[in-house]
């Protein structure tokens, strides 16, 4: 009798875990198809329009993610988008994290370890484009990437892996690897650096009680500050000669 009662519960848990896998696949497909669909209607010709175009496609993907979360009976708080216990502490932690990453990246690039960010070279000396870049950094990098990678994907992978402590660590590694792969345009070093930053952001989310806001704010501020730096001296263009 006891076995008859336990087995259905195991099957339900298995089906529940399979649902997370399906949702991840659906969102990956949507994230690929949506930009293609929008691109069939409008092709951005300038970097400014590329920023706006990307933001629109990203918000559409976030809407799909939100729908998937609701359809499985969860809330956005379940993937980390919840109010922090203390906003001031959250903001301070976020700014400190952004400053540390900015300093580490700045001095490593001066030492010759450079990602290829030449796609943003038009930002140098262009105030209007810099403003677009700053807003896009807050929306695209800060909110979108953290919501999708450290929120939806991170939680989905952890649930798929059985939600244990080891599962969360494994999920952190996988989401970071995928995050790095998504930045392949930056060259192999850029993928490695971005993947490492993705892992650090994942651990920041875990240390914050699975709250996304420290990572959202820190990531957005860091990328926004990089655009300001690009305005004055331009982005790194790849490997430096020693």
N, C-alpha and C positions, 0 to 999 in steps of 0.2 A: 504493500500500500504506500509506504513512504517513497519508494522509487517511482511509483506512478505519479506522485505529487511533485517530485523534484524534476523529472525529465521535461514536462511541459515548460517549467520555468527556464530551464536551460535553453530550450528551443526558442522561447520568446527573446531571451537575451541575445541569442545568435542572430535572430531575425532583426533585432534592434541594431546590432552592430553592422549588419549587412546594409541597413538603411543609411547609415552614415557613409558607407562606401559609395552607395548609389548617389547620394547627395553631392559628394565630392566630385564624382565623375560628371554629373549634370552641371555643376558650377564651372568646372574646367571647360567643358564644351561651350557653355554660355559665354565664358570669358573670351573664347576664341571666335565664336560666331558673331557676337554683338559688334565688335569693331569692324569685322568684314561686312556685316550688313549695313552699318552706318557708312562705311567707306564706299559702298555701292551707291549711296545717295549723295554723299559729299566727300570730296577729297581735299584735305587741308593743304594749302599752298605755302604757308608761312609757319614759323615756329610758334607764333602767337596762336594761330588757328589750330595747330597741333595740340597745344596745351588745352584749349577749350574742347576740342574734339575728344581728346583722351579723357578729360574729366566727365564729359557726358556719357561716354561708353562705360566708364568706371562706375558711375552712379547707377547705370542700368544693371550692371553686374551685381552691385550691392543690393539692389531691389530684388534680384533673383535669389540671392543668398538669404535675404530676410524672409522671402516667401517660403523657401525650403525649411528654414528654422521654424516658422509658424506651422507649416504643414506636418512637422513631426512633433508638434505639441510643446515646443520650447519657446523661450523668450530670448531677446537679444542679450539679456543679462547672463544667460547660460553660456554664451560664447565670449563673455568678458566685457560687454558694453554695458557697464553698470556704474552707478554713482560711487565715487570713492568715499571712504569714511571721512577724509579730510582733504579738501580741495587745495588748500595752501601747501600742505606737505607734498601732495601729488605734483603740483606745479614746480616746487623747488627741486624735487627729485628728478623730474623730467628735464629741467634746465641744466642741472648738474650733469646728467647723463649726456645731454646734447653737447655741452661744453667739453666734456672728456673725449667724446668721439671726435668732435671737431679738431681738438688739439692733436689727438693721435693721428688723424688722417692728414692734417696739415704738415706735421713734421715728418711723417713717413713719406709724403709726396716730395718734400724738400730733399729727402735722402735718396730719392730716385724710384720709390715704389709707387708707380702711378697707374691708376685706371685710365682707360681711354674714354674721356667724356667729351670728345670733340663734337658730338652732336649738339652741344650747348655753346659752341664757340661764338655764336652770334650774340650771346648775352653780353659779352665784353663791351663796355662803353655804351650800351643801349639801355637807358633807364626804363623805357616803356616795357621792353622785353623782360627786364629784370623783375618788374612789378608782376607781370604775368607769371614768371617763373616762381616767385615767392608764393603767390596764391596757389599755384599748381602744387608746389611742394607741400603746403599745408593740407590740401585736399587729396592729391594723388598719392603722395608718399606718406604723409602723416595719417590721414584717415583711411584711405582705400587700402593701402598695402597692409597696415596693421589689422584692419577689420578682416581682410581676406586671409592673410597668412597667419598672424598670431591670434586671430579670433576664430573664424569659421573653420579653416583648415586644421589649425592646431587642435581645437577641441574635437573635431571630427575624427582625426587620426588617433587621438588619445582614446576616444570611445571605441573606435574600431579595434585598437590594440588591447582592450579590456579595462581601461580606466584606472589601472594600478599606478603606483608611483613610477615604476619602470616604464609603463606605457606613456606617461607624460614626458619622460626624458627622451624616449625613442621618438615620440611625436615631435618634440622640439628639434631633434636632429634632422628628421625628414623634412619638416617644413622649412628649416634653414637651408637645406640642400636645394630644395625646389625654388626657394627665394633667390639663391645665388644663381641657379640655372636660368631664372627669368631675367637676369641682367647680363646675358651673354654678350651683348653689344659692347660691354666695357672691357673686353679681353679676358683671358683666363685669370689673371691676377684680380681683376675686378670681380669676377664671379666668386673667387675665394674670399676676398674681402667682404663682399656683400653677404655671402653665406654666413660668414663669421658674425657680422653685425646682426643678421637675422636670428642667429642662435642666441646672441646676447640679449636681443629684444625679447626673445621667447623666455629666457630666464628672468628677465625683468618682470614680465607678465606673471610668471609663477610666483616670484618674490612679492608681488603686489597683491597676492590673493586672487590670482587669475583675473586681474582688472586690466583692461586695455588702455586706459587713459594715460598712464605714465609713458607707455610706448608710443601712443598716438601723438602726444604733445612733444615728447623728446625727439621722435623721428621727424615730425613736421618742422620743428625749430631748427634741427640740424640741417635738413635739406634746404630750408629757406635761407639759412646763414651761408650755405655754400653758393647759392645764387647771388647773394650780395658780394661774396668773394669773387665770383666769376665776373661780376660787373667791373671790378677794379683790376684784376690781373688775368682774367680768362681761365677756362677750365684746363686741367691736365690733359695732354693729348696722347698719352701712352708712356711706354718705357722711356726713362731718361738715360742718357749716356753718362757713365761714371767717368 
